[in-house]
Amino acid sequence: MFSSKRAAKITGVLFLLAAISAVVGVLLYNPILSNPNYLVEGSRHANQVALGALMELILVISAVGTATTMFPILRKYNETIALWHVCFRFLEAVVITVGLISVLALLTLSQTFLAAGSPDTASFEAAGTSLIAIHDWTFMLGPLFFLGVNTIMYSYIFYKTRLVPRFISVLGILGAICVFVCALLVMFDVIEQVSLWGGILAVPVAANEMTLAIWLIAKGFNEPALASLAAKKNAFS
């Protein structure tokens, strides 16, 4: 069992790792996801793409880590919401992993394309288009849809309990709503996820995670609020 202070610091570090690895991973995937000549450029930048996949693995581990380290804290207020948060965080991690696998499969396709010499380009492009589409949909569902759902859960508990300052909780709720709206707009082809509006809608949740991470590392959870939650739980047990 971690003390609340240690749990807060670990959670903060994991939030930072998740944010950094997510951004770096997207940038490293450029040769294979953003280049029209991805069947050639993917293989030529194989190590860069593999490093991007490693960053996403770190993101997956960090996402699961934040869910498990926060669960004992969140359950003191509402065990059902705390459990939902863990489940949706795991779903987020699973969806991101599916997207990661699609990129690695696309890398293998690129390497096979170059090794074949003069292959049937049309069939390779058809397979590549499908793999890119899988990544694009998982990129929307994981970092937007499921992220919005689980962020509003822990932010709601933080707001009600004052475990962290309320401005952080409010920023989290606002960020969750924004990324959830962004997910719907992307799903119905109103905006592109990687666009000006997509970036604007992602700013609040990114600011929330960075602010929350720094606060947890520096200050931890509100100890009087934790004590009050523990007392209420004991009273009803």
N, C-alpha and C positions, 0 to 999 in steps of 0.2 A: 504494500500500500504506500502510495506517495503522500507526503504531506501536501497541504493545499498550496503552500508556497512553491514547492518543487513542481507540482502539477501545473501551476500557472506558468512557471518558467519554461517547462518542456513544451506546453501548448503554444506559448509565444514563439519559441524557436521553430516549432513545426509549421506555424502559420507563415513565418518568414521564409523557410525552406520551400514551402508550397508555392508562394508567390514568385520567388526568384526562379525556381526550376520551371515553372509554367511559362514564364516570359522567355527564358533562355531556350527552352525546348522549341517553342514556336519559331524563334529566330533561326535555330539550327536546321529546322526542317525546310527552309526556303528553297534549296536546290531541287528538292523532290516534290514539294507541294505547290510552289509558286512559280516554278519555271516551266514555260510551255514545252521545253525540250527535256522534260523530266526523265524520260526513258534513257537518256544519255547522261544527263547531269547527275541524276541520282546515284548511279554507279561510280561516277568520277568523284563524288563527295561522300563515299560510303561511310568513312569514319566520322564525318560531321553528322550525318544522319543517325548513325548508331549512337553518337554522343547525345543527340537530341532525344532518342529513345530512352537513354539512361536518365536524362533529366525528367522525363515523364514518369519513369519508374520511381524516382525520388518524390515526385508530386503525388503519386498514388500512395506511397508509404506515408508521406506526411499527412495526407487527407485522412487516411485511416487512423493515424496516430492522434490527430486532433480530436477525432470522435471518441476514441477510447479514453484519452486523458481527461476529457471534459465530462464524460458520462457520470462518474461518481459525484461530480459537483452539481450537474444539472438535475440529477435524479432526486436530490434533496428537496427540490421544489415540486417537480412533476415527473414521476418516473416514466409515464407514458410518452410524454413529449421527448424526454431524454432518449428513450429507446427509438422513437421515430427518427430522431436526429442521427443516431448511430446507423440505422438502416439506410436512410437516404444518403448519408456520407459514404457508406459502403457501395451503394448503387452508383454514386458519382465516380468512385474509384474503379468500379467494374467497367463502366462506360468508357472512361478514359483509357483503360487497359485495352479494350476492344479497338479503339482508335489507334493506339500504339502498335498493336499487332498488324493493323491494316497498313501502317507506314512501313513496318519491317517487311511485310509481304510485298509491298510496292518496290522496296529496295531489291529484294530478290528477283522480282520481275525485271527491273532495270538491268541487273547483272546478267540475267539470262538473255535479255535482248541483245546486249553487247557481245556476249559469248557466242550467240547464234550467227553472227556475221551479217547475213542478209535475210533476216526473218520476215514473216508476214506482219508488217507494221500495224495493219488494221486490227488484227486479233490482239496484239500486245496493247494497243491503245484502248481497245474496248475493256480489257481486263484492268488496265491502269485507271481508266475513268471510274470503274466500279469501286476500286479500292480507295480512290480519292474521295468519292462520294460517301463511303462508309466513314472515313475520317472526318469529313465535314459535318456529318450528322452527329457523330459522337462528340465532336468539338462544340457543337451547339447544346446537346443534351447534358453533357457533364459539367463544363465550366459555366453554363448559363442556367439551364432549367433546374437541375438537381442542386446546384450551388445556391440558387435563389431559395429553394425550399428549405434546405438545412440551415441556411444563414438566418432566415426569419425565425426559425425555431429557437436557436440558442440566443438570438438577440432579444426575443420576446421574454425568455426567462431572465436574461440579464437585466432587462428593463424592469421587470416586476420585482426582482430581488435586490437590485442595486449592487450586484456583485462587482460590477465595474461602473464607472461614471455613466450617467444616463445619456450624455451626448454621444458616447460610443455606441450604446444600444440603439439610439435613434438613427444614427448613421448606418448601422447594420440593417435595420428594418427598411430604411430608404434604399440602401444598396440592393437588398434582396428583391424589393419590388421592381427596381430598375432593371436588374438582370433577368428577372422573370418576364417582364414586358418585352425586353430585348429578344429573349428566346422565342416568344410568340410572334414578334415581328419578323424574325429571321425564318421561322417555321412557315409562315404564310407569305414569304418572299416579298415583304414590304421593304426591308433593308438588308444589306449585306452585313454579316457579323464583323468582318474586318473592314470597317468603314468609319467615317467620321461619327455618325450617330451610334454605331456599335461601340466605339471608343468612349463616347460621352456617357452612354448608359452604363458602362462598366466602371467608370471612375469612382462612384460612391462606394461600391462593394470593395474595390481595391483599397480605397482610403480607409475603410472600416477595418479590413484585415491588417493593414500596416499599423494603424493606430492601436488596435486591440493587441497585436503582437508586442509592440513596444511597451504598452501599459502593463501587460502581464509579466514581461521580463523585468521591468523596472519596479513595479508596485505590487503585482500579484492581485489576487482576489480580495475583496473587502472582507476582512476577518470578522468584524461585528455582524455583517450580513450573513456570513457563513455560520457563525455561532447561533444566530437567530433561526436559520433554516434547520440546523441540527436539533435545536430545542423543540421546534414545532413538530419535526418528524418523530422525535422521541415521545412527545405528548400524545400523538395519534397512534403510536405503535403499541 
